[in-house]
Amino acid sequence: VLHKAVIEVDETGTTAAAATTVGITPYSLPRMFIVDRPFFFFIYHEETRSLLFMGR
């Protein structure tokens, strides 16, 4: 199972979309991530460690 989430932020607001596919791939399995309570998330630039977006 591959899950992709997209968060679009512009001057008019925020839009989120997600898609899930099922297939066999040569990649290792990702870690299980279960969200069963409110949480914060942060999107940052890896090289500079600059915070780009956060949400809850």
C-alpha positions, 0 to 999 in steps of 0.5 A: 500500500502506497499513500500519498498526501498533498497539502496546497497552501496559497493566499486563498487558503489550504487544500489537501488531497490524498491517494492510496494505491495497492501493488507489489514494489521492490521497496522496503515496507514503510513504518506503520503510522497510526493516528488515533488522536489530534496531532501536529505536523511539520514540513521542513526543508531538509538541507536548511532545516527551515520550517515551511509549514505546520498544521494540526 
